[in-house]
């Protein structure tokens, strides 16, 4: 639910959407030198507090709010599935999603529900062993958000949102035509999680292997590392805390240091030898 009593009124007071171009910046301190630590030292003026997630009186919802507002930005797995009988499709966003391996291509998705009270998406994945993970971009974020509606089983979020299902090649669930990048996947395994406080099953994680990729052919960017997806064209959207989303409009680059080369400098060699 929105934290605003009348969200449309609040939204109307905000600046209009700007079509921002992707760009690179310098880092905060291009003159940073080895061993100097953080660029901004204000962290020294503020204490850290400790929070026991299982402290007496602390609710699981408190941990949820803390984690989703701190662990950001999060990739949104826009998951399309199909029912066991093949009669109904489902489409929903999940921000507990990420890649964990590229060979084989492996993805994980976390569901905040038990095996006894499965979300429609999870039920379809368990029943069929198939799913498609789609990337959400700026040009259809409103429609993607609408698929989070609590529609009853059998009602297709493709229809409610106006998004377009396209046939997949190696799995039965369709992929989202509007998405610039989609991964056809098969279920490898799933694992339920139990709350240490109550012993109840509170979540399920699935591991899914990518079988086939779909990408818009205008998204390629030739560079030193070969063909990669052009971030300025992909315009991915991320999840932040509450009902807040994030845009990806800028970045910076930092080469990875090489220890052998770095320690050719006597100063760095001495730092490396310190316990």
C-alpha positions in Angstrom: 0.0 0.0 0.0 1.1 3.6 -0.7 2.5 5.5 2.3 0.7 8.6 0.8 -3.0 9.0 1.7 -3.7 10.3 -1.8 -0.8 9.2 -4.0 -2.1 10.9 -7.2 -2.2 14.3 -5.4 1.3 13.8 -4.2 2.5 12.7 -7.6 0.9 15.7 -9.3 3.1 18.0 -7.2 6.3 16.4 -8.5 8.4 17.4 -11.6 7.4 15.8 -14.9 9.3 12.7 -16.2 12.5 13.5 -18.1 13.9 11.3 -20.8 17.4 11.3 -19.5 20.3 10.1 -21.6 22.8 7.6 -20.3 26.1 9.1 -19.4 29.4 8.5 -17.7 30.8 10.6 -14.8 34.2 10.7 -13.2 34.4 8.9 -9.8 33.9 11.0 -6.7 37.6 11.3 -6.3 39.6 10.6 -9.4 42.8 11.3 -7.5 42.2 8.6 -4.9 45.4 6.8 -3.8 46.0 3.3 -2.5 45.5 2.9 1.3 43.5 6.1 1.8 40.1 4.5 2.4 36.8 6.3 2.0 36.6 9.6 0.0 34.0 11.0 2.4 35.1 10.8 6.1 31.7 11.8 7.6 31.1 8.2 8.6 33.4 8.8 11.5 30.9 11.2 13.1 28.0 8.7 13.3 27.7 5.6 15.4 26.5 2.3 14.1 23.7 0.5 16.0 23.2 -3.2 16.1 19.8 -4.8 15.4 19.1 -8.4 16.3 16.5 -9.7 13.7 15.2 -12.1 16.3 15.0 -9.7 19.3 12.0 -9.9 21.5 9.1 -7.9 20.1 10.8 -7.4 16.7 8.4 -8.4 13.9 9.5 -10.1 10.6 7.9 -7.1 8.9 10.4 -4.8 10.6 13.2 -6.8 9.0 11.5 -6.8 5.7 11.3 -3.0 5.6 14.9 -2.6 6.8 16.3 -5.0 4.2 14.4 -3.8 1.2 15.3 -0.2 1.9 19.0 -0.9 2.5 19.7 -3.7 0.0 19.3 -1.5 -3.1 19.0 -1.2 -6.0 17.6 -4.7 -6.7 17.0 -6.2 -10.2 13.4 -7.0 -10.8 12.7 -10.4 -12.3 9.6 -10.0 -14.4 8.4 -13.6 -14.4 6.0 -15.1 -16.9 4.6 -18.6 -16.3 1.8 -20.8 -17.4 -0.6 -23.1 -15.5 -0.3 -26.9 -15.4 -3.2 -27.3 -17.8 -1.8 -24.7 -20.1 -5.0 -22.6 -20.0 -3.9 -19.5 -18.1 -0.7 -17.4 -18.1 0.7 -15.4 -15.2 3.0 -12.3 -15.1 4.4 -10.8 -12.0 7.5 -8.8 -10.8 9.9 -10.2 -8.1 12.8 -8.1 -6.7 14.4 -11.0 -4.9 16.0 -12.0 -8.2 19.6 -12.2 -9.5 22.0 -14.2 -11.6 24.4 -16.6 -9.7 26.3 -18.3 -12.6 26.9 -17.8 -16.3 28.0 -21.4 -17.2 25.4 -22.7 -17.0 23.3 -19.6 -16.9 21.7 -19.7 -13.4 19.1 -17.4 -11.9 17.6 -17.4 -8.4 14.2 -16.0 -7.4 13.0 -15.6 -3.8 9.3 -15.8 -3.0 7.9 -14.3 0.3 5.3 -17.1 0.7 5.2 -20.6 2.0 4.8 -23.8 0.1 1.3 -24.1 1.7 0.2 -20.7 0.5 2.1 -20.3 -2.8 1.9 -17.3 -5.1 0.4 -18.1 -8.5 3.8 -17.7 -10.1 5.5 -20.2 -7.7 2.7 -22.7 -8.1 3.0 -22.6 -11.9 6.8 -23.0 -11.7 6.6 -26.0 -9.3 3.8 -27.6 -11.4 5.4 -27.1 -14.8 9.1 -26.6 -14.1 9.2 -23.7 -16.6 9.4 -19.9 -16.5 10.6 -16.9 -18.4 12.5 -14.0 -16.7 12.1 -10.7 -18.4 13.9 -7.4 -17.8 11.8 -4.3 -17.0 12.7 -1.1 -18.8 11.4 2.4 -18.5 9.0 2.3 -21.5 6.7 -0.2 -19.8 7.2 0.3 -16.1 3.6 1.4 -15.3 2.3 -1.7 -17.0 4.8 -3.9 -15.3 3.9 -2.4 -11.9 0.2 -3.1 -12.6 0.9 -6.8 -12.8 1.6 -6.8 -9.1 -2.2 -6.6 -8.6 -3.7 -9.3 -6.4 -5.7 -10.8 -9.2 -7.3 -14.2 -8.5 -5.9 -17.4 -10.0 -6.8 -17.8 -13.7 -6.8 -14.1 -14.5 -4.0 -13.2 -16.8 -1.9 -10.1 -15.9 -1.0 -9.9 -19.6 -4.6 -8.9 -20.3 -4.9 -6.5 -17.3 -1.6 -4.7 -18.1 -2.0 -4.6 -21.8 1.4 -6.2 -22.3 2.0 -8.6 -25.2 2.8 -12.3 -24.8 5.1 -13.8 -27.4 5.6 -17.6 -27.9 8.8 -18.9 -26.4 11.0 -21.6 -28.1 12.1 -24.0 -25.5 9.5 -23.5 -22.7 5.7 -23.1 -22.8 5.4 -19.8 -20.9 5.4 -16.8 -23.3 7.9 -14.0 -22.9 7.1 -10.3 -22.8 7.3 -8.7 -26.2 7.9 -5.3 -24.8 11.0 -6.5 -22.8 14.3 -6.0 -24.5 15.9 -9.1 -22.8 14.2 -12.3 -21.7 15.5 -15.7 -20.5 13.7 -18.9 -21.0 14.3 -21.1 -18.0 13.7 -24.5 -16.5 13.4 -25.1 -12.8 16.5 -26.9 -11.3 15.5 -26.9 -7.6 13.6 -25.1 -4.9 14.2 -24.7 -1.2 11.7 -23.6 1.5 12.9 -21.4 4.4 11.7 -21.6 8.0 11.6 -18.8 10.5 13.9 -19.5 13.4 11.4 -17.6 15.6 8.2 -19.4 14.7 9.4 -22.5 12.8 6.9 -21.7 10.1 7.8 -21.8 6.4 8.0 -18.1 5.4 9.7 -18.2 2.0 10.9 -20.2 -1.0 13.9 -19.8 -3.2 14.1 -21.4 -6.7 17.1 -22.0 -8.9 16.4 -21.8 -12.6 18.7 -22.6 -15.5 18.6 -20.3 -18.6 17.9 -22.3 -21.8 17.4 -19.5 -24.4 17.9 -15.7 -24.6 15.7 -13.2 -26.4 17.2 -9.7 -27.0 16.3 -6.8 -29.2 18.8 -6.5 -32.0 19.2 -2.7 -31.6 20.5 -3.2 -28.0 24.0 -4.4 -29.0 27.0 -2.1 -28.2 30.3 -3.1 -29.7 33.2 -2.4 -27.4 36.6 -3.6 -26.1 34.8 -6.6 -24.4 32.9 -7.6 -27.5 29.1 -7.3 -28.0 27.4 -6.2 -24.8 24.0 -4.7 -24.1 23.8 -0.9 -24.6 22.8 0.4 -21.1 21.6 3.7 -22.7 19.1 1.8 -24.8 18.1 -0.9 -22.2 17.1 1.7 -19.6 16.6 -0.9 -16.9 14.4 -0.1 -13.8 15.3 -1.3 -10.3 13.5 -1.7 -7.1 14.2 0.4 -4.0 12.3 0.5 -0.7 8.5 0.8 -0.2 6.8 1.7 -3.5 9.9 3.4 -4.9 11.6 2.4 -8.2 15.0 3.5 -9.5 16.3 4.5 -12.9 19.7 3.7 -14.4 20.8 6.9 -16.1 24.5 7.2 -15.3 27.6 5.4 -14.2 31.3 5.5 -13.7 34.1 3.1 -14.5 36.9 1.8 -12.3 39.5 -0.7 -13.6 40.2 -3.6 -11.4 43.7 -3.4 -9.8 46.3 -6.1 -10.5 48.2 -7.1 -7.4 51.4 -8.1 -9.1 51.6 -4.7 -10.9 50.5 -2.7 -7.9 53.1 -4.2 -5.6 55.9 -3.2 -7.9 55.6 0.1 -6.1 57.5 0.0 -2.8 54.8 1.9 -0.9 52.1 -0.6 -1.9 54.5 -3.5 -1.2 54.9 -2.3 2.3 51.2 -1.9 2.8 50.6 -5.5 1.6 53.1 -6.9 4.1 51.3 -5.3 7.1 49.2 -7.7 9.2 
